[in-house]
Amino acid sequence: MDSLVGRTLGQYQIVEQLGQGGMAAVYKAFQPSLNRYVAVKVLPPDLARQQPDFAARFTREAHAVAQLQHPHILSVYDFGREGDLTYIVMQYVEAGTLQKHMRQPMSLETIARIIEQLADALDYAHRRGIIHRDIKPTNVLMEDGRWPLLADFGIAKLLGGDSGLTATGVGIGTPAYMSPEQGRGQPVVDARSDVYSLGVMLFEMLTGQVPFMADTPLGIVMQHILNPLPSPRSLNPVIPEAVERVIFKALAKDPNDRFASAGEMAAALKTALAPGAAPRIVPPSPRAVPAPPPAVAYPRRRPRWGNVLAKVATGTTGVAIIAAVIICLAVGGVAIWATQNPDAVPRIIMPILSEIQDLLSEDSPADKARAFGDPILEAIADREPDYADDFSDPTSGWPVQSDARQETRYEDGVYNVRIKTTSAGTNLSVDELRRFDDFVAQVDARWGDSAYGNLGFLWRSEQDEPCYGASIITGIKRWDIWNKATMKATGWASQIYERPNWNHLTLVVKGENIALYINDVPAGFASDDLCRTGGVQLSVSAGEFGVHAQFDDLQVWDISNLTPTATTPTP
């Protein structure tokens, strides 16, 4: 959808684009008649063409949602159609989303208060026959940082039509937060579906991650339908058992086993936190992951064939994968060839082949990264970074631009990059980063929309052309390290998180050695002496149309004069 900035829809003068999702765009607009700013959500123009009854349903749903007047529901002021554009006019709030606030530790009292306020809003809507269908942290605005406002009531139903399904056969909503019955595409769901989604949000607020992750939206939905819920206490042991029981009940597969209402769930959570019922705790940061083991001398590992075969036998890919593994074991070198030629390998057997290469190698890339990188990371553990930017200040110097090829901007306290064409990429830097030749760089990164590509780092340069790059591809859980002439190393890492979760990337570069860590777990290593100077940059490349990447909390340490005791692996 082309930008509408500068246009007028009805009486609303579009002045700024606030966000762009996979199914709608949101703009800030000025309403002259009331001398106020509003938010205008513009729906995809294809909806009216694809759904013959869309105009009538839109009018009906918009009328119903506009009647919702609750202190924790974002107000809907107006709606309309102009040409092939359909839009909804809402209250404009200068606020970040709950997703942004969840990146910092939150007390149990704060979490319980937010859940209680959102539950009250949901019960109010449910009593009026309106089901939200797309509850998630990005649909909760935090006015003044404390006051939650639930947005986008009715949008999911409008986008889904009468069938409740998308073209891919997945129920309308966001897979990471979708109830099992919604994932199955049931056209009619009730309040207990929203209770489930609110329970997923509670799970994420307490553990730092959603309960189910997979390579594809359908894979996530199938886990919601079939897989047992992971224990929240296994991810954050300080969660009280009484609170964990609330989560298990809210996320029951059968709606009849859940709380009957959101208010009932909030009341149970409040009881679990009553004085004497549970200790007061501060949950970990959502990006916290277990620390890597200390650097030690790593002996040659014995092959773990039983583990590999167990992974294969318990997977969902069946006889085809087992056959692939047997062939690889017989041929021996096939796995190593496959990791050097990843595009020639069917995606379904990539992780298995990577594991086989790991077993056939004397030292895996992760072992080499650990041996080289851990001593350096330990040496700088108590040092302040030489450069840091959490992207909360839009004047910190990163490029802000928009053209036919790409768009970069500060938004919601993170740095956003959109690539508008396929097979394109962008390099992003500021002058302060040009001075780092040997360095440790860390950044949090994630995909914002449905399209996939590569995101990571570029560093050093020759005639203003980056010499090296390291990136991850979340869709296939792959990492790459390369120089401008050839791929140096590649592999697959199960610790790569899918959207909407953040991945914490750490790059250690000193001399000719390079180590890549993903979510604090060593993943890849390479050695190359093509270039020795030139700074560090962020990088995004598009493999599909409409890639949207986000960066946060960038930190860089200069290690040019650092001389830790480290083992230099043999490449």
Secondary structure, 3 states (H helix, E strand, C coil): CCCCCCCEECCEEEEEEEEECCCCEEEEEEECCCCEEEEEEEECCHHHHHCCCHHHHHHHHHHHHHCCCCCCECCEEEEEEECCEEEEEEECCCCEEHHHHCCCCCCHHHHHHHHHHHHHHHHHHHHCCCCCCCCCHHHEEEECCCEEEECCCCHHHHHHCCCCECCCCCECCCHHHCCHHHHCCCCCCCHHHHHHHHHHHHHHHHHCCCCCCCCCHHHHHHHHHHCCCCCHHHHCCCCCHHHHHHHHHHCCCCHHHCCCCHHHHHHHHHHHCCCCCCCCCCCCCCCCCCCCCCCCCCCCCCCCHHHHHHHHHCCCCHHHHHHHHHHHHHHCCHHHHHHHCHHHCCHHHHHHHHHHHHHHCCCCHHHHHHHHHHHHHHHCCCCCCCEEECCCCCCCCCCCEECCCEEEEEECCEEEEEECCCCCEEEECCHHHHHCCCEEEEEEEEECCCCCEEEEEEEEEECCEEEEEEEEECCCCEEEEEECCCEEEEEECCCCCCCCCCEEEEEEEECCEEEEEECCEEEEEEECCCCCCCCEEEEEEECCCCEEEEEEEEEEEECCCCCCCCCCCCC
